[in-house]
């Protein structure tokens, strides 16, 4: 083993242990903290002065060099632009998946190329293995921490250059190793925030960046009766229960969002079921679909969602049609749809439309 590796160090425990493990295994490690947004000295998510300070301290303890690389321009032009564009189109975006595609295994890999570094590494809980002449992407060994859903856009080029040192470990072992090494982040909680949305405040961010979306509209029941007003349909996503501002005498969910009419429909849970999905932006880990026609797989439609049996049919232009074996609830346009066979991730796409 060995070679040079650029490690994405967010300042969290997973990436910190990943970097130290690679150094222990004889790699020439360069720790790199990506500055994706300018936080004006305020901490949120994996960005901010304390995250940078933690990453730098871990690198010093691990005995390997460290850098801070400013990728805010490309982050703004890709991840944030996509976030705004998806909301403008009436979809619920998935910025973390987009960041992994465009930044951590896009611009960051280009950074490694410019430094003539062999590999990039992250603290993601996934596994990549090479079998029969190709790379396979597998779920992390710790099912409760598996992050493969967010990496569905990776292909052969990225997997050939990527290392995931903690992907075969349970999270408890990662924290224990951090404690053994005396790392200051051993007990640091996992970040739950989107890095450019402090406090997960989508409304304030969009009000500033896309004020045209902030417009009053109607909240209606399935029969079209007006129940309340809202301040912008972008605030709602399919399957949402809290924050609808209405009471139907039973649990009420957002069952439809009509962006063009700026109308939100709420109703009972039985109206959430969908039997098929049209998707686009399909990518395949192998570089191509696993079959020329429809194929059986398990499909996951949200990060922590359970995979469900389905038949997927690739179509021209990067499109994908998926038929669920049984109705699936709360399918939100804009989110990622990811195809698996067992632990192996086959590919994924962006949900465009769901059908009853």
Secondary structure, DSSP 4 states (H G I P E B T S, - for coil): ---EEEEE--SSHHHHHHHHHHHHTT-EEEEEEEE-S--TT--BTTBSHHHHHHHHHHHHHHT-EEEEEE-HHHHIIIIIHHHHHHHHTT----HHHHHIIIIIIIIHHHHHHHTT-SEEE---SEEEEEETTEEEEEE-SSTTT--GGGGTT--HHHHHTEE-TTTTS-HHHHHHHHHHHT-TTTTPPPP-S-TTSGGG-HHHHHHHH-GGG---EEEE-TT--EEEEES-GGG--TT--TT-----SS--EEEEEETTTTEEEEE-GGG-EEEEEEEEEEEETTSS-SSSS-EEEEEE-STTPPPEEEEEEEEGGGEEEEEEEEEEE---TTSEEEEEETTEEEEEEEEEEEE-
